[in-house]
Amino acid sequence: MNLREQLEGASGASQPARHRDAVNTALAVAGVLLLAAVVTFGLGGAASSRSTFGWVGAYLANALLLGGLVLALRLGRPPVFASRPSLALLMGMTLLVVIVAAVATHVRPDAPELVPVAFIGVVTSALYDRRMSVATVALVVALIVAQPAYGGDAALFVLLISGGAGALVVRPTSQRDESYVWMLFIALATAAMLAATGLAAGQSPHALLYAVARAAGTSVVSVMAAMLLMPFAERLTGRETHLTLLEWGDLNRPLLQRLSLEAPGTYAHTIAIANLAEAACRAIGANALLARVGAYYHDIGKLAKPQYFVENQPRGRNVHDKLKPSTSASIIRNHIREGLELAEAEHVPVSVRAFITEHHGTGTIAYFLEKARERDGAVPNAAEYTYPGPVPQSAETAVVMLADGVEAAARSLADPTPERIREVIENVVRQRLEQGQLRDAPLTLRQLSVVKREFARVLGGMYHGRVDYPTPSVPVEAVQR
């Protein structure tokens, strides 16, 4: 293929991405125009207070501010902007907070503590990260305090501290009652700011007490609403929180129980890979819990035909000896498709399903490919001996791919000394690099070096030497008597 053909191919391949980006941009613009209208007429004050040009100017100013929010998202978080569900979620939450803020002005005109901006902070921080959450909160607060209904200095300070507390207090947790701590922290932070601004404005203690009570109620409602929205938001965006991953990492779940009973060899292999992947991901700063849970489910497709995989076969018996290489390769290859179908039927999270499709990448089924060449002299269709892919798209799936190869290779060693284990690790990682399996994974060479070190440490503990206990000179029966 010449250079012109390569460029044309690349251009053609990028057309779907360009179309998707154009559609997302159009949807974002439509959302901005709608939100700007709601903000302008919901928080813009009395209809008689502005001329037609005043309303037009206010609408354009709000549209530009919202456009800045979308632009910041596109430049700072391209994957989030590329996700229509994520865009819809962020705009939907902003719309909800603006509507509540508009209603609050009719309930109590001078009470910014009634605006649940912490709701956005909690949801965004739990689904994405704190940095994105703080930026989103700041822009939403700027949008609200720019309106006549919330034009005072107190509103800016109160909303910023409330939303910022919601964004910063959320952290990975293994307990759902952690949300009570979130409520308390947000309420205390907002109350402290209300007290400060109230004292500065000369408010009476009675008014301050009522404001603090309203802030506490809003904090509780904000966190409760965020917790109720979270499961829906996870399904909508395909992103899972720490708690959801912990739930799917429970080894008593029916799917994992089936794996342990119907494919015990695969189950043991899975647990070993999970230990390797978790240690490596924690060392490089990746999502260690996601790697562990993904490793648990990466081979569930073997439940369809567990006896055709070597780890589940009795020693000395191999059902593939009676099959053609192409048939064997098809069975091995199909555990990816069957695993994905099983995961979809069981509603396994999207981020966990990625480990099923990516842990082999587009590698070849080398053993049966060689058998086919020995038998037929040539392979009529090499695609029959290649996994469907795609190659790993995240650091976590890439680490699980490496752990899968390393654990299988180390298990075949007759004498797994530390030196031989390190040699196996080097060979597997080098092979995956040469095959291009890691080309899309966000891993640096420095991180790969750390991954190899962690693999060697964990495998060294798994295959440690054992004491050769002497045979007792007195029979056991005699000792028991």
N, C-alpha and C positions, 0 to 999 in steps of 0.2 A: 504494500500500500504506500503510495507516494504522499508527500506532505499535504498536497491539496485535498486528497481524499480523507486524510486524517482530520484536517481542519473542518471539512464539511461534515464528517461523522460527529465530531465534537459539537458542532453547531446544532446538528439535528438532535443530538442527545440532550442538549440544554433547552430545547424548545418547551418540553413539559414544565421544567422548572421556571422558565420565564413566564409561561402562561399562568402557573400557580401564583407566582409573585405578583403578576398584574391583577389577578382576581382578588388576592389578599389586599392589595393596595386599594382597589375599588371598594371593597367591603369596609376597609378602615376609614376611607373618606366618607362613605355613607354613614357610618357610625358616628364620626366626628360631627357631621352636619346635624344629625338627629340629636346628639347629646348637647350640642351648642344651642339648639332651639329650646330644649328642656331647661337648660341652665339659665338662659336669657329670660325666658318668660316665667320660670318657676321661682327664680331668685332675684329677678331684676327690679323688684319693687312694684309700686302701684302703676297701673297702666297710664294714668294721667300725669305721671311724674316725668315722662320723657316724650320728646317729639319722635316723629317717624325716623328721622335721621339718627336720633339718639339710640333707638332700638336697633337700627341697622348697624351702627357702630359697635354697640355692645355685642351683638350677634357675631360680628366679624372678629372682635377681640377674643371672644370665647372660643370661636372656631380655630383661631390661630394658636391659642393656648393648648387646646386639645390636640391640634396638629403637632405641636411640639412634643406632647406626650407620646404620640404614635411614632414620630421621627426618632425620639430617644429610644423607643423600644426597638425600632428597626435597626438602628446603628449599634445599640448596646447589647441587644439580645436577639440576633437574627433568627435563631431556631424558634423562639417564642412568637416572633412576628410571622414566621412561615406557617405557624399552626393556627388555622382558623378557629378551632375550639378555644385555644388560649386567648385569641383576640376577642372572641365573643364573651368569654368569661370576664376578662378585664373590663370591657365596656359595659357588660351587664352589671357588674358590681358597682362601677362608677355611677351608672344610671340609677341604681337602687339607692345609693347614698345621697345622690342629689335630690331624688324624690323625697326621701326622709327629711333632708335638710329643708326642703321647701315646705313640707307639712309642719315641721318644727317651728318655723317662723310664725305660723298661724296659731300654734299652741302656746308658745312662749317666745316672743320676738327676740329677746336679748339673752338667749341661752345656747351658746355654741356647744356646750357639753352634751346636748341632746343629739348631735350629729354622730352617727356610728362609724367614724372614719377608721377606728381601730379594727373594724370588721375586715376592711380591705387589707390592712397590715397583716392580720393573722393569716388569712387565706393565702395571700401572695407569698408570705414568708414560708408557710408550710409546704406549698406546692413548688415553689421555685427556690429563692434564697433571700437572705436578709437584705443584701445590697439592692436587688431589684425591688423588694418590698418598700424599703425606705424611699427610693426614688419615686415609686408610684404614689406613695402616700404624700410626699412633698408636692408633687404636681397636682394631685387632686385637691389638697388643701389650698394651694395657690389659686386653683380654679374657683373654689367656694368663697374664699375671703376676698376675691376680686369683685364679688357681687355686692350690691348695695345692702342686701339683707344681713350680710356678715362682714361689714366693712370695718369694724372696730379692731384695735390692736389686740384686745383680749381674745378674740376669735382666732387670730393667727396663732398665738402662743398655745392656747388650749387645744386646738385641733392638731397642731404639730406634735405636741407632747403626747396626746392621746394616740394618734396614728403611729408615731414613732415608737411608743411603748409596745403597741401591738405588733409592730414589725420586728422589734428586737427581742421580745420576750420568748418568742417561739423558738424551740430547739428540738432536735430529735429526742424522742422520749419513748419509753416502753410502757407507760401508764396513761390511761385516758384521764385519770383524775388530776393530771398535770394541768388540765385546763382551769382548775380552780386557782392555781398559782398565777396563771395568765390573767384571770379576772382581777385578782387582788393587785397584781403589779400595775395593770392599766388603770385601775381605779385609784390607787395611791398616787401614781404619777399625775393623773389628771386633777385629782383633788389638790395636790401640792401646787400645781400651776394656777388653779382657780383661786386658791387662797392667796397666792402671790399677787395675781392681777386684781383680785378683789380688794386686798389691802391697799394696793397702789391707787385704786380708783375710789377708795373711801367707802366701800360697801359696808353695811351693817353685819354683825355676826349672824344675825337671823337669816339674812339673804345668802350669806356664804354657806351656812349650814344646808340650806335647801339646794344650793348649786352643787355642793359636794354629794348630796343624796342623789340628785339627778345624774351626776357623773358616774356614781357607783352603779345605778340601775342601767345606764347606757353601756357601761363596761361589761356587765353580766350578759345583757342582751346581745352585744356585739360578738362575744366569744361563743355564746350558745348558737347564734345564727351561723357563725363560721364553722362550728363543729357539725351542725346539721347539713350545711352545704358541702362539706368536704368530700363525703363519698360520691355525691353526684359530680362534683368538680373533678375528682380523680378519674371517674369513668369518661367524662367529657373530654378531658385533655390527654388521657393516657399516661398521666404522671401519678406515682404512688407516694404516699407519705410514709414516714418511718413506721407508724402504727400498722398500716396495711401490710407492709412487708413483714413485720413481726408476726402478724396473723397467718400469712401464707408460709412463713418459715416454721410453723408448728409441725413437728414430725408426726403428730397424731392426726393430721388431716387425712381424709380417706384416700386421696391419690397417692400420698407418700406411704400410707399403710399398705396399699396394694403393691407398691414398688418393693417394699421390704418383704412381703410374703410371696409374691409371684416372681420376682426377679431379685433374689437376695444378693447375688453377685454384683448386679448393677447398683443396688442400693449401697453396698459397701464402697464401691467405686465412687459413687456420688458423694458420700460423706467425706471421703478422703479429698476429693476435688474441692469440696466446700471449705475444708480446713485450709487447703493451700491457697485458694482464691481469696478468702477472707483476710488471711495474714498478709498476702501481697498487696491487696487493695488498700488495707489500712496503712501499710508502710509508704505507699505512694500518694496517699491523700484522696483516693477514689472512694466510691460508696461501698464499704466493706459488707454492709448488710445486704445490699442488692446483689452483690457477687455471691454471697452465701446462698441466698434464696434462689437465685438464678441457677446455681449449680445443682440445687436439689431437684429442679424440674427439667434440666437440660436434656436428660435421656429418658423421659417418661414415654417416648414413642416406642421404646423397647418392650413395653408391656404388651404390645400387640403380638409379638413373637419372641418371648424372652429366651427360648431354648436355642435360638439361632445366633446368640451372642456369646462369645467365648467365656466371659466371666460367669455365665450361668450354666455352663456345660460341665458334666462330670469329667474328671481327668481321664484322658485317653479316648474320649468319644467326641466326635465332631460331626454334626448332621450335615455340614457342608461338603463332606467327602463324597456324598452321593448326589450332589447337585452340580449343575454347570456353573462355571464362574460368573456368567452373566446373570443367572438366577440368584446366586448368592449375593452378588453386588446389588441387585435390585432390592433384595430384602434389607440389606444393610442401609442402603440409601433411603429407603422408604420410612425408616424410623424418624426421620425429620418431619416428613409430611404427617405421619400418624401421630407424632407427638404434638404437632401444631393443632391438628383436629381435636385431639383429646383435651388440650389446653383451652381451646375455644369452647368446647362443650362444658368444661368445668369452670369457665369464666376466670381463668388464670389472668392476672394483670398483664397488660400489654408489655410493660418493661421487662417482665419475667419471660414472656414468650420469645423475646428477642434472643435469649440464650439458646433456645431450641433450634432456631434457624441459623444462628451465627457461630455456634461453637465448633463446627467443622469448616465453616467458610465455603470456599469453592475447591477444597482439597480433593485429591484423588483417593479412591479406595484401593490403595497400592497393592495389597496382598492379592486380591482377586484379579486386578489388572495384570499382574505378573503371571498368575496362573493361566489367564486367558491367552497371554502371549506365548507361554510354553506349550499350551494345548493347540492353538490355532496358528501360531506363527505371526499373526497380526491381529489387531483389535479393530473390528469393523466400525464401531462407534464408541469413541473414547468418552462421550458424554454419559454413557451408561455407567461409567466407573468414576463419576465425578459428583460430589455433593452439590445440591442446588444453590447453596449460599443464602444470603449474601455474606461477604467477609465481615468481620466484626466492625461495628460502627461506634462502639464506646470502649472506654478503658476497661470496664468491668467484663464485657463479653470477650474482649481480647485476652484478658488474664485467665478467664475460664477456659478458653481454647488452649492456651499454653499449659494450664494445669491439667487438662484432660490428656494431652499428649505426654506430658512429663510423668504423670502418675501411672499411665499404662506402660510406658517404657521402663520405669523404675521397677514396676511389679514383675517384669520379665527377667530382671537381673538375678543370676544365681547367687552372686555374692555382692549385695548392695553396700559396698563400702562408701564412705563419704566422698572419696575421689571419683569412684565410678558414678555416683549419683550426680556430682557436679558435671561430669562429662556428658551424662545423658541430658541434663538440663541445657547445657550449651548447645548440644546437637539439635534438640527439639526447637529451641528458640531460633537458632540460625536457619533451620529448615523452613520455619514459618515465615521468617523475614525474606528468604530467597524466593519463596513461592508467592510473595506479595500479599499474604493473608493479613498482614498488619498495616496495609497501606492507608486504610481509612480510619484506623484507630488513633485517638489522640494520646499516643504514648511517645515519650522521648527516649533516646538511648540511655539517658541517666536513669529514667524510671524502669526501663527494662533490666538494667543492671541491679536495681533494688529488688525487682520481682524475682530475678534468678537467685539472689542471695536469700530471700525469704523462702523460696521453694527448697533450697538446699537445707536451710535450718529446719523446716517442718518435716521434710522427708528424712532428714537425719534422725529426728526423734521417732518417726514412725518405724524406721528400720534399724533401730539401735541394737547393739549386741546384747545377748542374753547370757546369763550365768549357766554354765553346764553343770547342773546339779548331779552329785554322785548317786549311784544306785544304792539304796539302803541295804546294809548287810543283813539286817533282820527282816524277815517277811512282814508285810503289812498286817496280815492276819494275826501274827504273834503279838505285834504291838497293840492291836485293838483288844486282845484278850487281857 
